[in-house]
Amino acid sequence: MTELARQLRDYRLTTAEILYHMPDHPGLLQSYVWQDMDKTPDFPVLKRFLDFWESRLDGKLHSVTVTSVAVVRAAELRLVRSLGFLH
């Protein structure tokens, strides 16, 4: 699926700030910023990434802050039927 097709299906640019405990120093928090196109409000791509994190990485999750913004909306896209030039 192309990026434009995904955006027209209500996929949005989603950014998540993930705070996690450092494996060697559990008392310290580290920040990780993740960004991808994801569908709101369920965020299946982000959930898949967080499931991967919890099952394969050592740093225990502390918190996740999510923001999302539409890049292209269907109402903003118009098809042009003709194109003319004026000299």
DSSP file (Angstrom, degrees, kcal/mol; ACC not computed):
  #  RESIDUE AA STRUCTURE BP1 BP2  ACC     N-H-->O    O-->H-N    N-H-->O    O-->H-N    TCO  KAPPA ALPHA  PHI   PSI    X-CA   Y-CA   Z-CA
    1    1 A M              0   0    0      0, 0.0     2,-0.0     0, 0.0     0, 0.0   0.000 360.0 360.0 360.0 135.1    0.0    0.0    0.0
    2    2 A T     >  -     0   0    0      1,-0.1     4,-2.2     4,-0.0     5,-0.2  -0.320 360.0-111.4 -75.7 162.9    1.4    3.4   -0.9
    3    3 A E  H  > S+     0   0    0      1,-0.2     4,-2.4     2,-0.2     5,-0.2   0.901 118.4  51.5 -61.5 -41.5    1.8    6.2    1.7
    4    4 A L  H  > S+     0   0    0      1,-0.2     4,-2.2     2,-0.2    -1,-0.2   0.914 109.1  50.4 -63.4 -42.2   -0.9    8.3    0.2
    5    5 A A  H  > S+     0   0    0      1,-0.2     4,-0.9     2,-0.2    -1,-0.2   0.900 111.3  48.9 -62.3 -40.2   -3.3    5.3    0.2
    6    6 A R  H ><>S+     0   0    0     -4,-2.2     5,-2.0     1,-0.2     3,-0.5   0.911 110.6  50.6 -64.5 -41.9   -2.5    4.7    3.9
    7    7 A Q  H ><5S+     0   0    0     -4,-2.4     3,-1.2     1,-0.3    -2,-0.2   0.862 107.4  53.0 -66.5 -35.4   -3.1    8.4    4.7
    8    8 A L  H 3<5S+     0   0    0     -4,-2.2    -1,-0.3     1,-0.3    -2,-0.2   0.708 102.0  60.6 -72.0 -18.5   -6.4    8.4    3.0
    9    9 A R  T <<5S-     0   0    0     -4,-0.9    -1,-0.3    -3,-0.5    -2,-0.2   0.060 130.1 -95.4 -93.4  23.9   -7.4    5.4    5.1
   10   10 A D  T < 5S+     0   0    0     -3,-1.2    30,-0.9     1,-0.3     2,-0.4   0.709  73.4 151.5  70.8  25.2   -6.9    7.6    8.2
   11   11 A Y  E   < -A   39   0A   0     -5,-2.0    60,-0.4    28,-0.2     2,-0.3  -0.703  27.1-164.6 -78.3 140.3   -3.3    6.5    9.0
   12   12 A R  E     -A   38   0A   0     26,-3.6    26,-2.7    -2,-0.4     2,-0.7  -0.876  30.6 -95.3-127.1 156.7   -1.6    9.4   10.8
   13   13 A L  E     -AB  37  69A   0     56,-2.0    56,-2.0    -2,-0.3     2,-0.5  -0.626  50.4-166.4 -70.1 116.1    1.9   10.4   11.6
   14   14 A T  E     -AB  36  68A   0     22,-2.9    22,-2.1    -2,-0.7     2,-0.4  -0.919  12.2-171.0-116.1 131.0    2.3    9.0   15.1
   15   15 A T  E     -AB  35  67A   0     52,-2.6    52,-2.7    -2,-0.5     2,-0.4  -0.975   3.2-171.9-121.4 132.8    5.1    9.9   17.5
   16   16 A A  E     -AB  34  66A   0     18,-2.9    18,-2.8    -2,-0.4     2,-0.7  -0.989  14.5-152.7-126.7 130.1    5.6    8.1   20.8
   17   17 A E  E     -AB  33  65A   0     48,-2.6    48,-2.4    -2,-0.4     2,-0.6  -0.908  20.0-162.5 -97.4 119.1    8.1    9.0   23.6
   18   18 A I  E     -AB  32  64A   0     14,-3.5    14,-2.2    -2,-0.7     2,-0.5  -0.903   6.7-163.1-108.8 120.5    8.9    5.9   25.4
   19   19 A L  E     +AB  31  63A   0     44,-2.9    43,-3.2    -2,-0.6    44,-1.6  -0.888  20.1 171.0-100.1 130.7   10.5    6.1   28.9
   20   20 A Y  E     -AB  30  61A   0     10,-2.4    10,-2.9    -2,-0.5     2,-0.4  -0.963  36.9-104.6-140.0 156.4   12.1    2.9   30.0
   21   21 A H  E     -A   29   0A   0     39,-3.0    39,-0.3    -2,-0.3     8,-0.2  -0.636  40.9-115.5 -79.1 131.4   14.4    1.7   32.8
   22   22 A M        -     0   0    0      6,-2.2     6,-0.2     3,-0.7     3,-0.2  -0.486  20.1-133.2 -66.8 134.3   18.0    1.1   31.8
   23   23 A P  S    S+     0   0    0      0, 0.0    -1,-0.1     0, 0.0    -2,-0.0   0.877 104.1  40.8 -59.9 -40.0   18.8   -2.6   32.1
   24   24 A D  S    S+     0   0    0      1,-0.3    -2,-0.1     2,-0.1    -3,-0.0   0.737 128.5  30.8 -80.9 -22.7   22.2   -2.0   33.9
   25   25 A H    >   -     0   0    0     -3,-0.2     3,-2.5     3,-0.1    -3,-0.7  -0.702  67.4-179.0-135.7  80.4   20.8    0.8   36.2
   26   26 A P  T 3  S+     0   0    0      0, 0.0    -1,-0.1     0, 0.0    -2,-0.1   0.680  79.3  65.2 -59.6 -18.9   17.1    0.2   36.8
   27   27 A G  T 3  S+     0   0    0     -6,-0.1     2,-0.4     2,-0.0    -6,-0.0   0.612  92.8  75.8 -78.6 -10.9   16.8    3.4   38.9
   28   28 A L  S <  S-     0   0    0     -3,-2.5    -6,-2.2    -6,-0.2     2,-0.4  -0.813  71.7-143.7-104.6 142.4   17.6    5.5   35.8
   29   29 A L  E     -A   21   0A   0     -2,-0.4     2,-0.3    -8,-0.2    -8,-0.2  -0.840  10.4-162.6-104.1 141.8   15.1    6.3   33.0
   30   30 A Q  E     -A   20   0A   0    -10,-2.9   -10,-2.4    -2,-0.4     2,-0.4  -0.910  13.6-134.5-118.2 148.5   16.1    6.6   29.3
   31   31 A S  E     -A   19   0A   0     -2,-0.3     2,-0.4   -12,-0.2   -12,-0.2  -0.859  19.2-177.1-106.9 139.3   14.0    8.2   26.6
   32   32 A Y  E     -A   18   0A   0    -14,-2.2   -14,-3.5    -2,-0.4     2,-0.5  -1.000  13.9-149.9-133.3 131.4   13.4    6.7   23.2
   33   33 A V  E     -A   17   0A   0     -2,-0.4     2,-0.4   -16,-0.2   -16,-0.2  -0.906  14.3-172.5-106.4 124.9   11.4    8.4   20.4
   34   34 A W  E     -A   16   0A   0    -18,-2.8   -18,-2.9    -2,-0.5     2,-0.3  -0.911   3.8-179.5-114.8 140.7    9.5    6.2   17.9
   35   35 A Q  E     +A   15   0A   0     -2,-0.4     2,-0.3   -20,-0.2   -20,-0.2  -0.989  16.5 129.4-145.8 133.8    7.7    7.5   14.8
   36   36 A D  E     -A   14   0A   0    -22,-2.1   -22,-2.9    -2,-0.3     2,-0.5  -0.964  59.7 -80.6-165.4 170.6    5.7    5.8   12.1
   37   37 A M  E     +A   13   0A   0     -2,-0.3     2,-0.3   -24,-0.2   -24,-0.2  -0.750  58.3 166.5 -83.3 129.6    2.4    5.9   10.2
   38   38 A D  E     -A   12   0A   0    -26,-2.7   -26,-3.6    -2,-0.5     2,-0.5  -0.962  36.6-111.8-145.4 158.8   -0.3    4.4   12.4
   39   39 A K  E  >  -A   11   0A   0     -2,-0.3     4,-2.5   -28,-0.3   -28,-0.2  -0.813  45.9-106.0 -98.6 126.7   -4.1    4.2   12.5
   40   40 A T  T  4 S+     0   0    0    -30,-0.9   -26,-0.0    -2,-0.5    28,-0.0  -0.588  84.9  14.2 -88.3 155.6   -5.9    5.9   15.3
   41   41 A P  T  4 S+     0   0    0      0, 0.0    -1,-0.2     0, 0.0    -2,-0.0  -0.974 129.3  41.0 -93.4   1.4   -7.4    5.3   17.9
   42   42 A D  T  4 S-     0   0    0     -3,-0.1    -2,-0.2     4,-0.0     5,-0.1   0.775  79.6-155.1 -82.9 -26.0   -6.2    1.6   18.2
   43   43 A F     X  +     0   0    0     -4,-2.5     4,-2.4     3,-0.1     5,-0.2   0.943  19.1 175.7  51.6  60.2   -2.5    2.2   17.1
   44   44 A P  H  > S+     0   0    0      0, 0.0     4,-2.0     0, 0.0     5,-0.1   0.853  75.5  51.4 -65.3 -34.2   -1.9   -1.3   15.9
   45   45 A V  H  > S+     0   0    0      2,-0.2     4,-2.0     1,-0.2     5,-0.1   0.927 112.3  45.8 -68.8 -43.8    1.7   -0.6   14.6
   46   46 A L  H  > S+     0   0    0      2,-0.2     4,-2.7     1,-0.2     5,-0.2   0.909 111.9  51.8 -64.5 -42.5    2.7    1.0   17.9
   47   47 A K  H  X S+     0   0    0     -4,-2.4     4,-2.4     1,-0.2    -1,-0.2   0.900 108.6  51.1 -61.0 -40.7    1.2   -1.9   19.9
   48   48 A R  H  X S+     0   0    0     -4,-2.0     4,-2.1     2,-0.2    -1,-0.2   0.903 111.3  48.4 -62.7 -41.0    3.1   -4.4   17.8
   49   49 A F  H  X S+     0   0    0     -4,-2.0     4,-2.5     2,-0.2    -2,-0.2   0.917 112.0  48.2 -65.4 -43.2    6.3   -2.5   18.4
   50   50 A L  H  X S+     0   0    0     -4,-2.7     4,-2.6     2,-0.2    -2,-0.2   0.864 109.7  52.7 -67.1 -35.3    5.7   -2.3   22.2
   51   51 A D  H  X S+     0   0    0     -4,-2.4     4,-1.9    -5,-0.2    -1,-0.2   0.917 110.3  48.4 -63.2 -42.4    4.9   -6.0   22.2
   52   52 A F  H  X S+     0   0    0     -4,-2.1     4,-2.4     2,-0.2     5,-0.5   0.923 110.7  52.0 -60.2 -44.4    8.2   -6.6   20.5
   53   53 A W  H  X S+     0   0    0     -4,-2.5     4,-2.3     1,-0.2    -2,-0.2   0.946 111.4  45.3 -58.0 -51.3    9.9   -4.4   23.1
   54   54 A E  H  < S+     0   0    0     -4,-2.6    -1,-0.2     1,-0.2    -2,-0.2   0.817 118.7  42.0 -66.2 -31.0    8.5   -6.2   26.1
   55   55 A S  H  < S+     0   0    0     -4,-1.9    -1,-0.2    -5,-0.2    -2,-0.2   0.781 128.7  22.5 -88.0 -26.1    9.3   -9.7   24.7
   56   56 A R  H  < S+     0   0    0     -4,-2.4     2,-0.3    -5,-0.2    -3,-0.2   0.665 106.1  71.7-117.5 -20.6   12.8   -9.1   23.3
   57   57 A L     <  -     0   0    0     -4,-2.3     0, 0.0    -5,-0.5     0, 0.0  -0.698  64.3-140.2-105.2 155.4   14.4   -6.1   24.9
   58   58 A D  S    S+     0   0    0     -2,-0.3     2,-0.5     2,-0.1    -1,-0.1   0.787  73.2  96.2 -83.0 -29.1   15.8   -5.9   28.5
   59   59 A G  S    S-     0   0    0      1,-0.1     2,-0.2   -39,-0.1   -37,-0.2  -0.504  73.0-134.7 -71.1 117.2   14.7   -2.3   29.4
   60   60 A K        -     0   0    0     -2,-0.5   -39,-3.0   -39,-0.3     2,-0.1  -0.512  25.5-111.7 -72.4 134.2   11.4   -2.5   31.3
   61   61 A L  E     +B   20   0A   0    -41,-0.2   -41,-0.3    -2,-0.2     3,-0.1  -0.401  34.0 177.4 -68.3 139.1    8.8    0.1   30.0
   62   62 A H  E     -     0   0A   0    -43,-3.2     2,-0.3     1,-0.4   -42,-0.2   0.794  62.9 -24.0-103.5 -53.8    8.0    3.0   32.4
   63   63 A S  E     -B   19   0A   0    -44,-1.6   -44,-2.9     2,-0.0     2,-0.4  -0.988  47.5-146.8-159.2 158.5    5.6    5.1   30.3
   64   64 A V  E     -B   18   0A   0     -2,-0.3     2,-0.5   -46,-0.2   -46,-0.2  -0.994   8.1-165.0-133.7 125.6    4.6    5.9   26.7
   65   65 A T  E     -B   17   0A   0    -48,-2.4   -48,-2.6    -2,-0.4     2,-0.4  -0.954  14.7-163.3-111.2 126.0    3.3    9.3   25.6
   66   66 A V  E     +B   16   0A   0     -2,-0.5     2,-0.3   -50,-0.2   -50,-0.2  -0.907  13.6 177.1-118.0 135.5    1.6    9.3   22.1
   67   67 A T  E     -B   15   0A   0    -52,-2.7   -52,-2.6    -2,-0.4     2,-0.3  -0.958   7.6-172.6-128.1 152.6    0.8   12.1   19.7
   68   68 A S  E     -B   14   0A   0     -2,-0.3     2,-0.3   -54,-0.2   -54,-0.2  -0.999   6.0-178.5-147.8 141.4   -0.8   11.8   16.3
   69   69 A V  E     -B   13   0A   0    -56,-2.0   -56,-2.0    -2,-0.3     2,-0.4  -1.000  29.7-118.4-142.3 140.4   -1.5   14.2   13.4
   70   70 A A        -     0   0    0     -2,-0.3     3,-0.2   -58,-0.2   -58,-0.1  -0.633  21.1-171.6 -76.9 129.4   -3.1   13.8   10.1
   71   71 A V  S    S+     0   0    0     -2,-0.4     2,-0.4   -60,-0.4    -1,-0.2   0.903  76.1  11.2 -85.8 -48.5   -0.7   14.5    7.2
   72   72 A V  S    S-     0   0    0    -65,-0.1    -1,-0.4   -68,-0.1     2,-0.3  -0.998  70.4-160.2-131.1 134.2   -3.3   14.4    4.4
   73   73 A R    >   -     0   0    0     -2,-0.4     3,-1.5    -3,-0.2     4,-0.5  -0.853  28.9-119.0-111.6 152.7   -7.0   14.3    4.8
   74   74 A A  G >  S+     0   0    0     -2,-0.3     3,-1.2     1,-0.3    -1,-0.1   0.838 112.2  59.6 -59.2 -34.9   -9.5   13.1    2.2
   75   75 A A  G 3  S+     0   0    0      1,-0.2    -1,-0.3     3,-0.0    -3,-0.0   0.721 100.7  56.8 -67.6 -20.1  -11.2   16.5    2.0
   76   76 A E  G <  S+     0   0    0     -3,-1.5     2,-0.6     2,-0.0    -1,-0.2   0.585  90.5  85.0 -86.6 -10.3   -7.9   18.2    1.0
   77   77 A L    <   +     0   0    0     -3,-1.2     2,-0.4    -4,-0.5    -5,-0.0  -0.826  55.0 174.4 -99.0 124.0   -7.4   16.0   -2.0
   78   78 A R        -     0   0    0     -2,-0.6     2,-0.3     2,-0.0    -3,-0.0  -0.986  25.8-132.2-128.9 139.4   -9.1   17.1   -5.2
   79   79 A L        -     0   0    0     -2,-0.4     2,-0.5     2,-0.0    -2,-0.0  -0.711  18.4-137.7 -88.0 140.2   -8.9   15.6   -8.6
   80   80 A V        -     0   0    0     -2,-0.3     3,-0.1     1,-0.1    -1,-0.0  -0.861  14.0-170.3-100.8 127.7   -8.3   17.9  -11.6
   81   81 A R  S    S+     0   0    0     -2,-0.5     2,-0.3     1,-0.2    -1,-0.1   0.798  70.9  11.6 -87.5 -30.2  -10.3   17.2  -14.7
   82   82 A S        -     0   0    0      2,-0.0     2,-0.4     0, 0.0    -1,-0.2  -0.984  58.7-155.0-146.7 157.2   -8.5   19.6  -17.0
   83   83 A L        -     0   0    0     -2,-0.3     2,-0.3    -3,-0.1    -3,-0.0  -0.993  15.8-176.3-135.6 125.8   -5.4   21.7  -17.0
   84   84 A G        -     0   0    0     -2,-0.4     2,-0.4     2,-0.0    -2,-0.0  -0.885  14.0-144.8-123.4 154.5   -4.9   24.8  -19.1
   85   85 A F        -     0   0    0     -2,-0.3     2,-0.5     2,-0.0    -2,-0.0  -0.947   6.3-162.3-118.9 139.8   -2.1   27.2  -19.8
   86   86 A L              0   0    0     -2,-0.4    -2,-0.0     1,-0.1     0, 0.0  -0.986 360.0 360.0-122.1 123.4   -2.4   30.9  -20.3
   87   87 A H              0   0    0     -2,-0.5    -1,-0.1     0, 0.0    -2,-0.0   0.451 360.0 360.0 -88.8 360.0    0.6   32.8  -21.8
